[in-house]
Structure formats: structure tokens, C-alpha cells
């Protein structure tokens, strides 16, 4: 697809509302940009940021900070849902289908990228603290802090967390509740 489906700011805002509706969860700005700009080119970067800003300013999307910290999340308001319901037919059906199909196949990938967070920092003694989290919009479900000896182990844990987070959570939960 060409760079950005349209330069029309109204269309970009409707696409933004449609994407948030189809994802069925609050999204970080990074996820919105990745979904709309980098992977799909539905809206170019500058217009995407402007559309996100505009829908927040107009009360169609609200911005919140998750309990326990984390990146700000964006989700539809009631007004945003009403607006989308009234005007979604202005988004060409082929574009709606393209967006819906892509989100259907990638929803879990985007949720993992956003909800399973891993970071590491170097300690004064040369070891590394690795923090692994499962974060939901209203709470941190799991937070594990590990100290490892090398940067390569820290990087491995950071890279593998998104794939292993559900099974780690399940094993911890099962072990503690047994």
C-alpha cells in the first residue's frame, strides 16, 4: 500500500477510531504508531500523531496511565464509539476490511508487545537486574525481578519474555496455589 492511505485529516481520525475499536483494548502510543504507520502504512507518521492528538483533544479517545506505572494508554470514549458508529461508512469498505483482517491476525502479537514488558539495568557490581512484568491497563499482574551475572543473559531474558510470560505466570500461579 502507498505511504498513508489518505492525507485527509478527518479520514485519518476515523481510521484511528476504527483501529482502537477493532483492537478492543487500550493501546500505547508506540503500539498505535507501529500498527498504523510502520507495519501497515494506513496513516503516515506525522498525520498519525496529529490524528491521535486530535481525537484525544476532541474527547473521542481518553488517555490514561496504568496503575503501578507504565506507558500511557489510549482507548475509545463513549463519544468516540458514537462518532465511529455514525461515520464509519466514510472509511472505504476495502480499507475497513484491510484493517479488520490485519488486526484479527496480529491482535495477540500487539497485546504481547504491549502487555509483557522486560527491562534490564546494570548494577554497580557489574551484574544486571532484569525486571519482567505482565501489565494490564488497570494493574500489574506480575512483576519479577532477577539478578543475573552477564549482559547476554539479561538480553536473552528480555527477548524471550514476550513468548514465555504466559507459561511463567501459569507455573508460578499453579505452584503457589497448589
Secondary structure, 3 states (H helix, E strand, C coil): CCCCCCCCHHHHHHHHHHHHHHHCCCEEHHHHHHHHHHCCCCCCHHHHHHHHHHHHHCCCEEEEECCCCCCEEEEECHHHHHHHHHHHHHCCHHHHHHHHHHHHHHHHHHHHHHHEEEEEEECCCCCEEEEEEEEECCEEEEEEEEEECCHHHHHHHHHHHHHHHHHHHHHHHHHHHC
